[in-house]
């Protein structure tokens, strides 16, 4: 471009400046998009961990209820058997 006599040095500098501004703008947008994506990934991870903990607590509570039901059933069966033998 600099060897072309129809293009001034100022025009070349202006074109180079415009290209650099456009490049910087694209880089800034890409960095912003990357930060937003990283933030969303962190939010999804946090939400998944919270749900996993809630599920773990619900499973623990269900297992205790199952155990208590088994104990009560065993006691009732033993009582019924004792009544059947005695009666």
PELIN-V182429 format. One record per residue. PHI is phi in whole degrees, 0 to 359 (* if undefined). D_CENTER is the distance of its C-alpha to the mean C-alpha in Angstrom with 1 decimal. Layout:
phi->(PHI	PHI)
d_center->(D_CENTER	D_CENTER)
//
This chain:
phi->(*	292	277	278	288	276	249	278	298	295	297	298	297	296	295	297	296	296	296	294	296	297	299	297	296	295	297	296	296	297	294	296	296	296	297	297	296	296	297	295	299	297	295	295	298	297	296	296	295	296	294	298	295	297	295	298	295	295	294	295	296	296	292	295	296	296	298	297	296	296	296	297	296	296	296	295	295	295	296	297	295	296	293	293	288	285	266)
d_center->(50.9	52.9	55.9	56.1	58.7	57.4	54.1	54.4	52.5	51.1	49.7	48.1	46.5	45.2	43.6	42.0	40.7	39.2	37.5	36.1	34.9	33.2	31.6	30.4	29.0	27.1	25.8	24.7	22.9	21.1	20.1	18.9	16.8	15.3	14.6	12.9	10.8	9.9	9.3	6.9	4.9	5.5	5.0	1.7	2.8	5.6	5.7	5.7	8.1	10.0	10.5	11.6	14.0	15.3	16.0	17.7	19.8	20.8	21.9	23.8	25.6	26.4	27.9	30.1	31.3	32.1	34.0	35.9	36.8	38.1	40.2	41.6	42.5	44.1	46.2	47.2	48.2	50.2	51.9	52.7	54.1	56.2	57.5	58.3	60.2	62.0	62.9)
//
